[in-house]
Amino acid sequence: MKTLLFLLFLLPLTLLAQKASIQEAQELIDSKEFARASEMLYKMLEEDEDNVLAIEKLGDISGHQKDWDGAIKQYKRLVKLSPKNAEYQYKYGGSLGMKALGVSKFRALMMIDDIKRAFHKAANLDAEHINARWALVELYMQLPGIVGGSKRKSLKYANELEALSKVDGYLAKGYIYEYDDEPQDAEKYYKKAIEVGGSITCFQKLTDLYEKKTKEPNKAIANIEAAHKKHQRNALHYQIGKVAAMYNVQLDKGQKCLHTFIENHTVKDGVPIEWAYYRLAQIYRYKGDKENASVWIEKALTKRKDFKQAVEEQGLIEAL
């Protein structure tokens, strides 16, 4: 009886210790200390070779390092140990999909059934698994019809997404119509996503549509301005300047925004400052201001000598 009570007392302590170790490993992963995290996780597997939490984290580490074979190996172990876990099925399908992108078309075709099977299992196991449904939306749009690609199937999963999360459903439908070269419908759904969600991602999808698909830079700038009004992010100043420089529109506004971006720049903005220097040089060149264009392109090249676009821009400026 005493032994049983001791074991019952010890079990929660063991689980707490495992949880703490997994948390510590995750902190190392977040800090990109992958070798230390792997060492810790493999030690856990020496004590329990079927520790699904440790196996999952090892798969995640491989994914972070784009080692898709390593990720497939670990996630395949997971789906064998816990075949009814939707997240494990999703991660297994995702790693197979990423592997397929880097191999020959013939090998990729051989992997499609396994990819579809994993994503379908994830979606069927968890009626609220948003990522699995997103994966199916993208998969069925990108696959050729001869191997099962289908806009109708993509829309089916987009509708399921909409039932779970309106913003995800609208973004998914925007993606489908953009991919199918129906920009008006894509615009409609991206605008709906902005109305109900309003995240940076929602605004960015619509901006990208205007920039890359419909070639409407003035609409793109107006949308970025709306995003900045809501989110107040310095990086959006760069986005306005970039569009102005790329399309030779609203140059005064682009110039002002780039100066604001430079004055307030931090690494959190996610855009290296030399790109702002480069875009300013472009704008001054469009204005015929060779002196200022030369100053800013020199700043860009001083920051990074192998900046290919800046080198090309310098040649255009010198030709003024």
LUMFI-758021 format. One record per residue (C-alpha): z, y, x. Coordinates in Angstrom, 3 decimals, padded with zeros to 6 digits. Layout:
BEGIN
pz,py,px
Z,Y,X
...
END
This chain:
BEGIN
pz,py,px
000.000,000.000,000.000
000.901,002.390,002.827
-002.387,001.581,004.569
-004.351,002.336,001.398
-002.568,005.644,000.904
-003.225,006.556,004.548
-006.936,005.802,004.167
-007.111,007.841,000.958
-005.488,010.732,002.807
-007.745,010.345,005.840
-011.039,010.324,003.874
-010.890,013.988,002.748
-009.971,015.061,006.280
-012.990,013.194,007.657
-015.280,014.827,005.094
-013.869,018.260,005.928
-014.437,017.647,009.644
-018.051,016.602,008.968
-018.613,019.668,006.830
-017.219,021.924,009.541
-019.455,020.284,012.164
-022.528,020.689,009.962
-021.652,024.345,009.404
-021.275,024.869,013.146
-024.636,023.164,013.744
-026.237,025.427,011.122
-024.834,028.509,012.857
-026.399,027.312,016.111
-029.719,026.758,014.315
-029.545,030.256,012.839
-029.031,031.565,016.385
-032.020,029.478,017.580
-029.774,027.432,019.878
-031.655,024.299,018.954
-030.711,022.170,021.971
-026.970,022.646,021.412
-027.306,022.016,017.695
-029.329,018.820,018.310
-026.767,017.534,020.793
-023.975,018.041,018.263
-025.941,016.369,015.462
-026.905,013.335,017.550
-023.234,012.848,018.418
-022.494,012.784,014.702
-025.164,010.123,014.245
-023.551,007.995,016.961
-020.506,007.791,014.701
-022.523,007.362,011.485
-026.213,006.576,011.868
-026.822,007.223,008.158
-025.268,010.690,008.066
-027.843,012.363,005.829
-026.541,015.883,006.515
-027.037,015.453,010.271
-030.464,013.862,009.784
-031.556,016.726,007.521
-030.491,019.354,010.065
-032.386,017.526,012.824
-035.467,017.606,010.610
-034.919,021.309,010.017
-034.688,021.916,013.778
-038.011,020.143,014.308
-039.514,022.272,011.557
-038.256,025.487,013.163
-039.930,024.375,016.400
-043.148,023.356,014.587
-042.634,019.782,015.785
-044.038,018.252,012.614
-043.979,014.682,013.919
-040.262,015.070,014.617
-039.662,016.609,011.188
-041.613,013.830,009.446
-039.574,011.195,011.288
-036.235,012.660,010.172
-037.236,013.492,006.589
-038.782,010.032,006.170
-035.377,008.577,007.089
-033.824,010.806,004.442
-036.109,009.708,001.610
-035.425,006.074,002.498
-031.657,006.652,002.476
-031.679,008.898,-000.632
-034.960,008.336,-002.514
-033.695,010.212,-005.580
-032.893,013.428,-003.714
-035.496,016.014,-004.735
-034.906,018.305,-001.765
-035.461,015.489,000.719
-038.723,014.531,-001.010
-039.820,018.169,-000.923
-039.050,018.550,002.771
-040.836,015.293,003.577
-043.938,016.419,001.677
-043.796,019.841,003.326
-043.650,018.412,006.843
-046.584,016.108,006.067
-048.504,019.102,004.736
-047.871,021.155,007.849
-048.934,018.201,010.017
-052.143,017.897,007.967
-053.061,021.498,008.754
-053.248,020.712,012.460
-055.241,017.485,012.473
-058.856,016.582,011.793
-060.166,016.790,008.231
-060.492,013.009,008.128
-056.844,012.472,009.121
-055.725,015.187,006.718
-057.538,013.468,003.848
-055.699,010.243,004.692
-052.384,012.087,004.281
-053.061,013.785,000.941
-051.770,010.968,-001.277
-048.449,010.859,000.577
-048.115,014.644,000.347
-048.834,014.706,-003.378
-046.517,011.759,-004.004
-043.593,013.464,-002.253
-044.040,016.785,-004.050
-044.448,015.065,-007.430
-041.301,013.031,-006.840
-039.386,016.183,-005.980
-040.612,017.931,-009.136
-039.896,014.899,-011.340
-036.436,014.332,-009.870
-035.391,017.943,-010.358
-036.744,019.757,-013.405
-035.613,023.057,-011.875
-036.944,022.602,-008.336
-038.910,025.828,-007.843
-040.170,025.168,-004.298
-041.692,021.795,-005.226
-043.612,023.419,-008.062
-044.810,026.203,-005.788
-046.019,023.544,-003.329
-047.977,021.827,-006.105
-049.512,025.118,-007.260
-050.802,025.798,-003.746
-051.798,022.213,-003.022
-053.976,021.799,-006.122
-055.672,025.156,-005.558
-056.445,024.470,-001.906
-057.613,020.870,-002.269
-061.343,020.322,-002.854
-062.087,018.973,-006.326
-063.400,015.722,-004.859
-059.891,014.802,-003.657
-057.979,016.032,-006.676
-058.011,019.816,-006.405
-057.688,021.435,-009.801
-057.067,024.960,-011.063
-055.900,023.446,-014.355
-053.196,021.451,-012.577
-052.160,024.508,-010.577
-051.758,026.492,-013.781
-049.683,023.645,-015.260
-047.122,024.017,-012.479
-047.349,027.806,-012.629
-046.383,027.551,-016.303
-043.438,025.329,-015.353
-042.420,027.932,-012.791
-042.665,030.685,-015.397
-040.308,028.724,-017.655
-037.787,028.529,-014.803
-038.325,031.999,-013.326
-040.699,034.557,-014.797
-041.206,036.299,-011.460
-042.158,033.026,-009.721
-044.472,032.123,-012.578
-046.232,035.490,-012.458
-046.548,035.374,-008.659
-047.938,031.835,-008.874
-050.532,032.887,-011.450
-051.419,035.928,-009.358
-051.936,033.595,-006.388
-054.130,031.220,-008.442
-056.394,033.969,-009.764
-056.610,035.686,-006.386
-057.549,032.380,-004.726
-060.139,031.773,-007.460
-061.656,035.228,-006.839
-060.534,036.727,-010.136
-058.856,039.907,-008.843
-058.362,041.587,-012.217
-056.265,038.707,-013.515
-054.445,038.493,-010.171
-053.627,042.209,-010.386
-052.300,041.761,-013.924
-049.873,039.026,-012.933
-048.715,040.706,-009.715
-047.941,043.828,-011.771
-045.962,041.660,-014.208
-044.030,040.225,-011.257
-043.177,043.752,-010.123
-042.010,044.656,-013.642
-039.619,041.718,-013.976
-038.666,041.213,-010.324
-039.553,044.246,-008.277
-038.780,042.645,-004.922
-040.533,043.628,-001.702
-042.445,040.350,-001.958
-043.798,041.289,-005.396
-044.989,044.676,-004.165
-046.463,043.134,-001.001
-048.564,040.619,-002.954
-050.174,043.436,-004.929
-050.666,045.552,-001.807
-052.356,042.628,-000.045
-054.658,042.150,-003.037
-055.741,045.787,-002.867
-056.138,045.697,000.917
-057.810,042.371,001.499
-059.473,041.342,-001.741
-060.542,044.393,-003.720
-060.731,046.865,-000.803
-058.923,049.622,-002.706
-056.825,051.405,-000.046
-055.771,054.278,-002.297
-054.315,051.813,-004.802
-052.597,050.017,-001.910
-050.987,053.265,-000.715
-049.817,054.126,-004.244
-048.258,050.680,-004.567
-046.493,050.959,-001.191
-045.139,054.356,-002.230
-043.748,052.763,-005.405
-042.148,050.038,-003.279
-040.580,052.664,-001.002
-039.211,054.598,-003.978
-037.402,051.429,-005.087
-036.399,049.904,-001.744
-036.233,052.808,000.760
-037.357,050.758,003.774
-038.631,052.428,006.905
-041.204,049.685,007.478
-043.020,050.885,004.359
-043.791,054.156,006.137
-045.684,052.093,008.695
-047.524,050.215,005.939
-048.822,053.480,004.462
-049.898,054.704,007.903
-051.595,051.399,008.631
-053.669,051.474,005.447
-054.591,055.134,006.042
-055.719,054.320,009.592
-057.581,051.128,008.689
-059.603,052.693,005.884
-059.798,056.354,007.020
-058.139,057.620,003.822
-055.251,060.019,003.121
-054.984,060.760,006.833
-052.396,063.543,006.551
-050.094,061.297,004.547
-050.635,058.416,006.972
-049.907,060.669,009.957
-046.680,061.971,008.392
-045.497,058.468,007.470
-046.132,057.100,010.958
-044.149,059.934,012.539
-041.290,059.202,010.127
-041.489,055.503,010.980
-041.342,056.238,014.732
-038.399,058.627,014.371
-036.367,056.053,012.440
-037.618,052.882,014.128
-035.269,049.961,014.786
-035.961,046.294,015.540
-034.972,045.524,011.932
-038.212,047.150,010.791
-040.058,044.051,011.992
-043.013,046.026,013.389
-043.225,046.732,017.140
-043.340,050.481,017.699
-046.542,050.295,019.750
-048.411,049.424,016.550
-047.353,052.759,015.070
-048.552,054.534,018.236
-051.890,052.716,017.912
-052.309,053.643,014.237
-051.490,057.298,014.977
-054.141,057.316,017.690
-056.657,055.982,015.165
-055.817,058.724,012.686
-056.127,061.479,015.299
-059.482,060.029,016.352
-060.724,060.148,012.773
-059.635,063.800,012.694
-061.575,064.490,015.890
-058.362,065.376,017.771
-059.092,063.696,021.106
-056.071,065.189,022.865
-053.463,063.798,020.473
-055.366,060.537,020.060
-055.262,060.074,023.862
-051.528,060.802,023.992
-050.652,058.194,021.369
-052.967,055.472,022.639
-051.475,055.955,026.117
-048.018,055.481,024.601
-049.161,052.236,023.005
-050.618,050.912,026.251
-047.590,051.998,028.269
-045.482,049.930,025.910
-047.792,046.921,026.165
-050.618,046.801,028.684
-052.260,043.701,027.155
-052.564,045.334,023.710
-056.168,044.328,022.993
-056.692,046.545,019.933
-055.269,049.563,021.770
-057.588,048.987,024.727
-060.562,048.958,022.356
-059.285,052.083,020.607
-058.908,053.865,023.951
-062.625,053.298,024.578
-063.488,054.824,021.194
-061.286,057.844,021.903
-062.826,058.395,025.339
-066.269,058.396,023.694
-065.380,061.389,021.492
END
